[in-house]
């Protein structure tokens, strides 16, 4: 007999209704999944046994769901990540919280719209390098929010970034990137 769910033969396995809104089976099923799963309606979970989200896609969805205070800005056709980061560091230095928040919101929006590929990877790598050259782990109010956004996005795209020699060079230059990235990847 092959191993599997408690090593029971197929015919004796208990069948649970995962679609019932508050059933014990649904709670057990959801316990091992990300917070995004909890918000799915029961109808979506009917085919949940074949519904698999890769860790990088799960991190990307969590990144996309982040919210920042501030006003909506007009979408840029050619976003300048470095401009957001430079304005953020200026606002941090002079304690202009509303400007910091707006920079984070705009950077987040632009990163969500950004399609990372070999041609434009340097734009993101410039942002990564600038962020770790010009910010510290701690800022007024706690951990650097700019670093957090950049590391969150880096963790979503690590599979693609690791193929870049420049990315590995930046990792070698700034050990904090590696430690922050590993901490994010194991969450």
CORWO-V736081 format. One record per pair of residues at least 12 apart in sequence whose ideal C-beta (glycine too) atoms are under 10 Angstrom apart, sorted by the first residue. I is the first residue (numbers start at 1). J is the second residue. Records with the same first field share a line. If there is no record, write none. Layout:
BEGIN
I->J, J
END
This chain:
BEGIN
16->28, 29
17->42, 45, 46
18->30, 42, 45, 46, 47, 48, 49
19->41, 42, 43, 44, 45, 46, 47, 48
20->42, 45
21->41, 42, 45
22->42
23->42
26->38, 42, 45, 48
29->45, 48, 49
30->45, 48
33->45, 48, 51, 53, 58
34->53, 55, 58, 59, 61, 62
35->58, 62, 65
36->53, 58, 61, 62, 65
37->51, 53, 58
39->65
54->159
55->155, 156, 158, 159, 185, 187
56->155, 156, 157, 158, 159, 160, 185
57->156
58->156
59->152, 153, 154, 155, 156, 157, 158, 184, 185, 187
60->112, 152, 153, 155, 156, 157
61->156
62->152, 155, 156, 187
63->108, 111, 112, 149, 152, 153, 155, 156, 157
64->108, 111, 112, 156
65->112
66->104, 105, 108, 111, 112, 148, 149, 152, 153
67->105, 108
68->100, 101, 102, 103, 104, 105, 106, 107, 108, 109, 145, 149
69->97, 98, 101, 102, 104, 105
70->98, 99, 100, 101, 102, 103, 104, 105, 106, 108, 109
71->98, 101, 102, 105, 106
72->105, 106, 109
73->102, 103, 105, 106, 109, 110
74->106, 109
75->106, 109, 110, 113
76->106, 109, 110, 113
77->113
78->110, 120, 123
79->106, 107, 109, 110, 111, 113, 114, 123
80->106, 107, 110, 123, 126, 127
81->106, 107, 110, 111, 114, 123, 124, 125, 126, 127, 128, 130, 131, 150, 153
82->123, 126, 127, 129, 130, 131
83->103, 106, 107, 110, 127
84->102, 103, 104, 105, 106, 107, 108, 109, 110, 111, 127, 146, 149
85->103, 107, 126, 127, 128, 129, 130, 131, 133, 134, 135, 146, 149, 150
86->103, 130, 134
87->99, 100, 102, 103, 106, 107
88->100, 101, 102, 103, 104, 106, 107, 131, 134, 135, 139, 144, 145, 146, 149
89->103, 130, 131, 133, 134, 135, 139, 144, 146
90->103, 134
91->103, 104, 146
92->134, 135, 136, 139, 140, 141, 144, 145, 146
93->134, 139, 140
95->139, 140, 141
97->140, 141
100->139, 140, 141, 145, 146
101->145
103->145, 146, 149
104->145, 146, 148, 149
105->149
107->127, 131, 145, 146, 149, 150, 153
108->149, 152, 153
110->123, 127
111->124, 127, 149, 150, 152, 153, 156, 157
112->153
114->153, 157
116->153, 156, 157, 160, 161
117->160
118->160, 163, 164
121->157, 160, 161, 163, 164, 166, 167
122->164, 166
124->150, 153, 154, 157, 160, 161, 164, 167
125->154, 161, 164, 166, 167, 169, 170
126->166, 170
127->146, 149, 150, 153, 154
128->147, 150, 151, 153, 154, 161, 166, 167, 170, 171, 174, 177
129->166, 167, 169, 170, 173, 174, 177
130->146, 150
131->144, 146, 147, 149, 150, 151, 154, 174, 177
132->144, 146, 147, 150, 151, 170, 171, 173, 174, 175, 176, 177, 180
133->170, 173, 174
134->146
135->147, 150, 176
136->176
137->176, 179, 180
143->180
144->180
147->176, 177, 180
148->180, 184
150->177, 180, 181
151->176, 177, 179, 180, 181, 183, 184, 185
152->180, 181, 184
154->167, 170, 171, 177, 180, 181, 184, 185
155->180, 181, 182, 183, 184, 185, 186, 187
156->184
158->181, 184, 185
161->181
END
